[in-house]
Amino acid sequence: MTVWQELASKLQSSDEVSAEFPESSVDPWESAPAPARVAKLIGEGVFHLKVPAEKIGFLTNAMHWGTGTGYGAAYGLLAATRGRSTLREGLAFGTFVWLSSYAQLVPLGIYEPPWKYPPRVLAFDISYHLVYGGATAVAFAVLADDS
């Protein structure tokens, strides 16, 4: 997913990327990626910690990879109980993860509702999650064959 995100960001124009992640000269948290903003909400709201802007990069990666690993483990458990993993199930899983991100991030005020984004931004966003879901399904299928 990360590789596709990096490639896709190069395919999009700088205007589209800046519309998706507007720059802010006042507070770096306003333009921070969603995973870092969620980490900040948890750190400050649950643990009452001051989360410095210097941690945005680290928190983005930690939350993004941690969330992906957690969802992937859940997929693996479900696939193991069924005894199989198909690409179709992986794409459905990726769609679920994409939808759940909006279900969580819109109420938190981190994302706008999906209908407020241009179709091209949504298309790239869901494509990341479809790649993730497909790769998760294929990885599980390959690992299950080796056991």
CNS distance restraints for C-alpha pairs under 8 A (distance, minus, plus):
assign (resid   1 and name CA) (resid   5 and name CA) 6.14 0.50 0.50
assign (resid   1 and name CA) (resid 128 and name CA) 5.45 0.50 0.50
assign (resid   1 and name CA) (resid 129 and name CA) 6.95 0.50 0.50
assign (resid   1 and name CA) (resid 131 and name CA) 5.72 0.50 0.50
assign (resid   1 and name CA) (resid 132 and name CA) 4.99 0.50 0.50
assign (resid   2 and name CA) (resid   6 and name CA) 6.21 0.50 0.50
assign (resid   2 and name CA) (resid 128 and name CA) 7.84 0.50 0.50
assign (resid   3 and name CA) (resid   7 and name CA) 6.25 0.50 0.50
assign (resid   4 and name CA) (resid   8 and name CA) 5.85 0.50 0.50
assign (resid   4 and name CA) (resid 128 and name CA) 6.51 0.50 0.50
assign (resid   4 and name CA) (resid 131 and name CA) 7.67 0.50 0.50
assign (resid   5 and name CA) (resid   9 and name CA) 6.05 0.50 0.50
assign (resid   5 and name CA) (resid 128 and name CA) 6.29 0.50 0.50
assign (resid   6 and name CA) (resid  10 and name CA) 6.63 0.50 0.50
assign (resid   7 and name CA) (resid  11 and name CA) 6.50 0.50 0.50
assign (resid   8 and name CA) (resid  12 and name CA) 6.28 0.50 0.50
assign (resid   8 and name CA) (resid 124 and name CA) 7.23 0.50 0.50
assign (resid   9 and name CA) (resid  13 and name CA) 7.86 0.50 0.50
assign (resid   9 and name CA) (resid  17 and name CA) 7.17 0.50 0.50
assign (resid  12 and name CA) (resid  16 and name CA) 6.31 0.50 0.50
assign (resid  12 and name CA) (resid  17 and name CA) 6.70 0.50 0.50
assign (resid  13 and name CA) (resid  17 and name CA) 6.54 0.50 0.50
assign (resid  14 and name CA) (resid  18 and name CA) 6.05 0.50 0.50
assign (resid  15 and name CA) (resid  19 and name CA) 6.12 0.50 0.50
assign (resid  16 and name CA) (resid  20 and name CA) 6.30 0.50 0.50
assign (resid  16 and name CA) (resid 121 and name CA) 7.65 0.50 0.50
assign (resid  17 and name CA) (resid  21 and name CA) 6.08 0.50 0.50
assign (resid  17 and name CA) (resid  22 and name CA) 7.93 0.50 0.50
assign (resid  18 and name CA) (resid  22 and name CA) 4.83 0.50 0.50
assign (resid  18 and name CA) (resid  23 and name CA) 6.82 0.50 0.50
assign (resid  20 and name CA) (resid 121 and name CA) 7.32 0.50 0.50
assign (resid  21 and name CA) (resid  31 and name CA) 5.75 0.50 0.50
assign (resid  21 and name CA) (resid  32 and name CA) 7.71 0.50 0.50
assign (resid  21 and name CA) (resid  33 and name CA) 7.53 0.50 0.50
assign (resid  22 and name CA) (resid  31 and name CA) 5.73 0.50 0.50
assign (resid  23 and name CA) (resid  30 and name CA) 7.71 0.50 0.50
assign (resid  23 and name CA) (resid  31 and name CA) 5.42 0.50 0.50
assign (resid  24 and name CA) (resid  28 and name CA) 6.21 0.50 0.50
assign (resid  24 and name CA) (resid  30 and name CA) 6.32 0.50 0.50
assign (resid  24 and name CA) (resid  31 and name CA) 5.99 0.50 0.50
assign (resid  27 and name CA) (resid  31 and name CA) 7.74 0.50 0.50
assign (resid  28 and name CA) (resid  32 and name CA) 6.27 0.50 0.50
assign (resid  28 and name CA) (resid  53 and name CA) 6.48 0.50 0.50
assign (resid  29 and name CA) (resid  37 and name CA) 6.85 0.50 0.50
assign (resid  29 and name CA) (resid  53 and name CA) 6.61 0.50 0.50
assign (resid  29 and name CA) (resid  56 and name CA) 7.75 0.50 0.50
assign (resid  32 and name CA) (resid  36 and name CA) 6.40 0.50 0.50
assign (resid  32 and name CA) (resid  37 and name CA) 6.44 0.50 0.50
assign (resid  32 and name CA) (resid  56 and name CA) 6.69 0.50 0.50
assign (resid  33 and name CA) (resid  37 and name CA) 6.51 0.50 0.50
assign (resid  33 and name CA) (resid  56 and name CA) 8.00 0.50 0.50
assign (resid  33 and name CA) (resid  60 and name CA) 6.53 0.50 0.50
assign (resid  34 and name CA) (resid  38 and name CA) 6.19 0.50 0.50
assign (resid  34 and name CA) (resid  60 and name CA) 7.48 0.50 0.50
assign (resid  34 and name CA) (resid 105 and name CA) 7.89 0.50 0.50
assign (resid  34 and name CA) (resid 110 and name CA) 6.37 0.50 0.50
assign (resid  34 and name CA) (resid 111 and name CA) 7.79 0.50 0.50
assign (resid  35 and name CA) (resid  39 and name CA) 6.28 0.50 0.50
assign (resid  35 and name CA) (resid  59 and name CA) 6.91 0.50 0.50
assign (resid  35 and name CA) (resid  60 and name CA) 4.90 0.50 0.50
assign (resid  35 and name CA) (resid  61 and name CA) 7.66 0.50 0.50
assign (resid  35 and name CA) (resid  63 and name CA) 5.36 0.50 0.50
assign (resid  35 and name CA) (resid  64 and name CA) 5.81 0.50 0.50
assign (resid  36 and name CA) (resid  40 and name CA) 6.16 0.50 0.50
assign (resid  36 and name CA) (resid  56 and name CA) 5.56 0.50 0.50
assign (resid  36 and name CA) (resid  57 and name CA) 7.44 0.50 0.50
assign (resid  36 and name CA) (resid  58 and name CA) 7.99 0.50 0.50
assign (resid  36 and name CA) (resid  59 and name CA) 4.85 0.50 0.50
assign (resid  36 and name CA) (resid  60 and name CA) 4.36 0.50 0.50
assign (resid  36 and name CA) (resid  61 and name CA) 7.97 0.50 0.50
assign (resid  36 and name CA) (resid  63 and name CA) 6.84 0.50 0.50
assign (resid  37 and name CA) (resid  41 and name CA) 6.24 0.50 0.50
assign (resid  37 and name CA) (resid 110 and name CA) 7.33 0.50 0.50
assign (resid  38 and name CA) (resid  42 and name CA) 6.25 0.50 0.50
assign (resid  39 and name CA) (resid  43 and name CA) 5.95 0.50 0.50
assign (resid  39 and name CA) (resid  59 and name CA) 6.42 0.50 0.50
assign (resid  39 and name CA) (resid  60 and name CA) 7.97 0.50 0.50
assign (resid  39 and name CA) (resid  63 and name CA) 6.84 0.50 0.50
assign (resid  40 and name CA) (resid  44 and name CA) 5.93 0.50 0.50
assign (resid  40 and name CA) (resid  45 and name CA) 7.97 0.50 0.50
assign (resid  40 and name CA) (resid  51 and name CA) 6.04 0.50 0.50
assign (resid  41 and name CA) (resid  45 and name CA) 5.43 0.50 0.50
assign (resid  41 and name CA) (resid  46 and name CA) 7.67 0.50 0.50
assign (resid  42 and name CA) (resid  46 and name CA) 5.24 0.50 0.50
assign (resid  42 and name CA) (resid  47 and name CA) 6.87 0.50 0.50
assign (resid  43 and name CA) (resid  47 and name CA) 5.10 0.50 0.50
assign (resid  43 and name CA) (resid  48 and name CA) 6.17 0.50 0.50
assign (resid  43 and name CA) (resid  49 and name CA) 5.37 0.50 0.50
assign (resid  43 and name CA) (resid  50 and name CA) 7.28 0.50 0.50
assign (resid  43 and name CA) (resid  51 and name CA) 6.72 0.50 0.50
assign (resid  44 and name CA) (resid  48 and name CA) 4.33 0.50 0.50
assign (resid  44 and name CA) (resid  49 and name CA) 4.75 0.50 0.50
assign (resid  44 and name CA) (resid  50 and name CA) 6.03 0.50 0.50
assign (resid  44 and name CA) (resid  51 and name CA) 6.92 0.50 0.50
assign (resid  45 and name CA) (resid  49 and name CA) 7.89 0.50 0.50
assign (resid  51 and name CA) (resid  55 and name CA) 7.20 0.50 0.50
assign (resid  52 and name CA) (resid  56 and name CA) 7.72 0.50 0.50
assign (resid  55 and name CA) (resid  59 and name CA) 5.90 0.50 0.50
assign (resid  56 and name CA) (resid  60 and name CA) 5.93 0.50 0.50
assign (resid  57 and name CA) (resid  61 and name CA) 6.41 0.50 0.50
assign (resid  58 and name CA) (resid  62 and name CA) 6.04 0.50 0.50
assign (resid  59 and name CA) (resid  63 and name CA) 5.82 0.50 0.50
assign (resid  60 and name CA) (resid  64 and name CA) 5.91 0.50 0.50
assign (resid  61 and name CA) (resid  65 and name CA) 5.87 0.50 0.50
assign (resid  62 and name CA) (resid  66 and name CA) 5.72 0.50 0.50
assign (resid  63 and name CA) (resid  67 and name CA) 5.80 0.50 0.50
assign (resid  64 and name CA) (resid  68 and name CA) 6.13 0.50 0.50
assign (resid  65 and name CA) (resid  69 and name CA) 5.94 0.50 0.50
assign (resid  66 and name CA) (resid  70 and name CA) 6.07 0.50 0.50
assign (resid  67 and name CA) (resid  71 and name CA) 6.13 0.50 0.50
assign (resid  68 and name CA) (resid  72 and name CA) 5.93 0.50 0.50
assign (resid  69 and name CA) (resid  73 and name CA) 6.07 0.50 0.50
assign (resid  70 and name CA) (resid  74 and name CA) 6.33 0.50 0.50
assign (resid  71 and name CA) (resid  75 and name CA) 6.19 0.50 0.50
assign (resid  71 and name CA) (resid  97 and name CA) 7.80 0.50 0.50
assign (resid  72 and name CA) (resid  76 and name CA) 6.12 0.50 0.50
assign (resid  72 and name CA) (resid 136 and name CA) 6.44 0.50 0.50
assign (resid  73 and name CA) (resid  77 and name CA) 6.24 0.50 0.50
assign (resid  74 and name CA) (resid  78 and name CA) 6.30 0.50 0.50
assign (resid  75 and name CA) (resid  79 and name CA) 5.99 0.50 0.50
assign (resid  75 and name CA) (resid  93 and name CA) 7.59 0.50 0.50
assign (resid  75 and name CA) (resid 136 and name CA) 7.88 0.50 0.50
assign (resid  76 and name CA) (resid  80 and name CA) 5.92 0.50 0.50
assign (resid  76 and name CA) (resid 140 and name CA) 6.46 0.50 0.50
assign (resid  77 and name CA) (resid  81 and name CA) 6.36 0.50 0.50
assign (resid  78 and name CA) (resid  82 and name CA) 6.50 0.50 0.50
assign (resid  79 and name CA) (resid  83 and name CA) 5.94 0.50 0.50
assign (resid  79 and name CA) (resid  84 and name CA) 5.53 0.50 0.50
assign (resid  79 and name CA) (resid  85 and name CA) 5.57 0.50 0.50
assign (resid  79 and name CA) (resid 140 and name CA) 7.91 0.50 0.50
assign (resid  80 and name CA) (resid  84 and name CA) 6.47 0.50 0.50
assign (resid  84 and name CA) (resid 141 and name CA) 6.83 0.50 0.50
assign (resid  85 and name CA) (resid  89 and name CA) 6.64 0.50 0.50
assign (resid  85 and name CA) (resid  90 and name CA) 7.36 0.50 0.50
assign (resid  85 and name CA) (resid 137 and name CA) 5.51 0.50 0.50
assign (resid  85 and name CA) (resid 138 and name CA) 7.24 0.50 0.50
assign (resid  85 and name CA) (resid 140 and name CA) 6.50 0.50 0.50
assign (resid  85 and name CA) (resid 141 and name CA) 5.37 0.50 0.50
assign (resid  86 and name CA) (resid  90 and name CA) 6.29 0.50 0.50
assign (resid  86 and name CA) (resid 137 and name CA) 6.00 0.50 0.50
assign (resid  86 and name CA) (resid 138 and name CA) 7.17 0.50 0.50
assign (resid  86 and name CA) (resid 141 and name CA) 7.30 0.50 0.50
assign (resid  87 and name CA) (resid  91 and name CA) 6.18 0.50 0.50
assign (resid  87 and name CA) (resid 134 and name CA) 5.58 0.50 0.50
assign (resid  87 and name CA) (resid 137 and name CA) 5.76 0.50 0.50
assign (resid  87 and name CA) (resid 138 and name CA) 6.56 0.50 0.50
assign (resid  88 and name CA) (resid  92 and name CA) 6.26 0.50 0.50
assign (resid  88 and name CA) (resid 134 and name CA) 7.77 0.50 0.50
assign (resid  89 and name CA) (resid  93 and name CA) 6.03 0.50 0.50
assign (resid  89 and name CA) (resid 137 and name CA) 7.06 0.50 0.50
assign (resid  90 and name CA) (resid  94 and name CA) 6.12 0.50 0.50
assign (resid  90 and name CA) (resid 130 and name CA) 7.67 0.50 0.50
assign (resid  90 and name CA) (resid 133 and name CA) 4.42 0.50 0.50
assign (resid  90 and name CA) (resid 134 and name CA) 4.56 0.50 0.50
assign (resid  90 and name CA) (resid 135 and name CA) 7.39 0.50 0.50
assign (resid  90 and name CA) (resid 136 and name CA) 6.46 0.50 0.50
assign (resid  90 and name CA) (resid 137 and name CA) 4.67 0.50 0.50
assign (resid  90 and name CA) (resid 138 and name CA) 7.74 0.50 0.50
assign (resid  91 and name CA) (resid  95 and name CA) 6.20 0.50 0.50
assign (resid  91 and name CA) (resid 130 and name CA) 5.31 0.50 0.50
assign (resid  91 and name CA) (resid 131 and name CA) 7.71 0.50 0.50
assign (resid  91 and name CA) (resid 133 and name CA) 5.14 0.50 0.50
assign (resid  91 and name CA) (resid 134 and name CA) 5.30 0.50 0.50
assign (resid  92 and name CA) (resid  96 and name CA) 6.20 0.50 0.50
assign (resid  92 and name CA) (resid 130 and name CA) 7.95 0.50 0.50
assign (resid  92 and name CA) (resid 133 and name CA) 7.32 0.50 0.50
assign (resid  93 and name CA) (resid  97 and name CA) 6.24 0.50 0.50
assign (resid  93 and name CA) (resid 130 and name CA) 7.95 0.50 0.50
assign (resid  93 and name CA) (resid 133 and name CA) 5.46 0.50 0.50
assign (resid  94 and name CA) (resid  98 and name CA) 6.18 0.50 0.50
assign (resid  94 and name CA) (resid 126 and name CA) 7.99 0.50 0.50
assign (resid  94 and name CA) (resid 129 and name CA) 4.75 0.50 0.50
assign (resid  94 and name CA) (resid 130 and name CA) 4.66 0.50 0.50
assign (resid  94 and name CA) (resid 131 and name CA) 7.33 0.50 0.50
assign (resid  94 and name CA) (resid 132 and name CA) 6.12 0.50 0.50
assign (resid  94 and name CA) (resid 133 and name CA) 3.97 0.50 0.50
assign (resid  94 and name CA) (resid 134 and name CA) 7.09 0.50 0.50
assign (resid  95 and name CA) (resid  99 and name CA) 6.15 0.50 0.50
assign (resid  95 and name CA) (resid 126 and name CA) 7.02 0.50 0.50
assign (resid  95 and name CA) (resid 129 and name CA) 6.49 0.50 0.50
assign (resid  95 and name CA) (resid 130 and name CA) 6.30 0.50 0.50
assign (resid  95 and name CA) (resid 133 and name CA) 7.62 0.50 0.50
assign (resid  96 and name CA) (resid 100 and name CA) 5.99 0.50 0.50
assign (resid  97 and name CA) (resid 101 and name CA) 6.22 0.50 0.50
assign (resid  97 and name CA) (resid 129 and name CA) 6.82 0.50 0.50
assign (resid  98 and name CA) (resid 102 and name CA) 6.85 0.50 0.50
assign (resid  98 and name CA) (resid 125 and name CA) 7.81 0.50 0.50
assign (resid  98 and name CA) (resid 126 and name CA) 6.15 0.50 0.50
assign (resid  98 and name CA) (resid 129 and name CA) 5.85 0.50 0.50
assign (resid  99 and name CA) (resid 103 and name CA) 6.25 0.50 0.50
assign (resid 100 and name CA) (resid 104 and name CA) 6.10 0.50 0.50
assign (resid 101 and name CA) (resid 105 and name CA) 5.80 0.50 0.50
assign (resid 102 and name CA) (resid 106 and name CA) 5.50 0.50 0.50
assign (resid 102 and name CA) (resid 111 and name CA) 6.91 0.50 0.50
assign (resid 102 and name CA) (resid 113 and name CA) 7.06 0.50 0.50
assign (resid 102 and name CA) (resid 114 and name CA) 7.24 0.50 0.50
assign (resid 103 and name CA) (resid 107 and name CA) 7.11 0.50 0.50
assign (resid 104 and name CA) (resid 108 and name CA) 6.66 0.50 0.50
assign (resid 105 and name CA) (resid 109 and name CA) 6.31 0.50 0.50
assign (resid 105 and name CA) (resid 110 and name CA) 5.23 0.50 0.50
assign (resid 105 and name CA) (resid 111 and name CA) 5.30 0.50 0.50
assign (resid 106 and name CA) (resid 110 and name CA) 5.91 0.50 0.50
assign (resid 106 and name CA) (resid 111 and name CA) 4.68 0.50 0.50
assign (resid 106 and name CA) (resid 112 and name CA) 5.56 0.50 0.50
assign (resid 106 and name CA) (resid 113 and name CA) 5.95 0.50 0.50
assign (resid 112 and name CA) (resid 116 and name CA) 6.32 0.50 0.50
assign (resid 112 and name CA) (resid 117 and name CA) 7.52 0.50 0.50
assign (resid 113 and name CA) (resid 117 and name CA) 7.63 0.50 0.50
assign (resid 114 and name CA) (resid 122 and name CA) 7.23 0.50 0.50
assign (resid 117 and name CA) (resid 121 and name CA) 6.38 0.50 0.50
assign (resid 117 and name CA) (resid 122 and name CA) 6.50 0.50 0.50
assign (resid 118 and name CA) (resid 122 and name CA) 6.55 0.50 0.50
assign (resid 119 and name CA) (resid 123 and name CA) 5.99 0.50 0.50
assign (resid 120 and name CA) (resid 124 and name CA) 6.30 0.50 0.50
assign (resid 121 and name CA) (resid 125 and name CA) 6.14 0.50 0.50
assign (resid 122 and name CA) (resid 126 and name CA) 6.08 0.50 0.50
assign (resid 123 and name CA) (resid 127 and name CA) 6.01 0.50 0.50
assign (resid 124 and name CA) (resid 128 and name CA) 6.38 0.50 0.50
assign (resid 125 and name CA) (resid 129 and name CA) 6.88 0.50 0.50
assign (resid 126 and name CA) (resid 130 and name CA) 6.14 0.50 0.50
assign (resid 127 and name CA) (resid 131 and name CA) 6.13 0.50 0.50
assign (resid 128 and name CA) (resid 132 and name CA) 6.25 0.50 0.50
assign (resid 129 and name CA) (resid 133 and name CA) 6.02 0.50 0.50
assign (resid 130 and name CA) (resid 134 and name CA) 5.94 0.50 0.50
assign (resid 131 and name CA) (resid 135 and name CA) 5.95 0.50 0.50
assign (resid 132 and name CA) (resid 136 and name CA) 6.02 0.50 0.50
assign (resid 133 and name CA) (resid 137 and name CA) 6.21 0.50 0.50
assign (resid 134 and name CA) (resid 138 and name CA) 6.19 0.50 0.50
assign (resid 135 and name CA) (resid 139 and name CA) 5.94 0.50 0.50
assign (resid 136 and name CA) (resid 140 and name CA) 6.12 0.50 0.50
assign (resid 137 and name CA) (resid 141 and name CA) 6.14 0.50 0.50
assign (resid 138 and name CA) (resid 142 and name CA) 6.13 0.50 0.50
assign (resid 139 and name CA) (resid 143 and name CA) 6.07 0.50 0.50
assign (resid 140 and name CA) (resid 144 and name CA) 5.86 0.50 0.50
assign (resid 141 and name CA) (resid 145 and name CA) 6.25 0.50 0.50
assign (resid 142 and name CA) (resid 146 and name CA) 6.69 0.50 0.50
assign (resid 143 and name CA) (resid 147 and name CA) 6.73 0.50 0.50
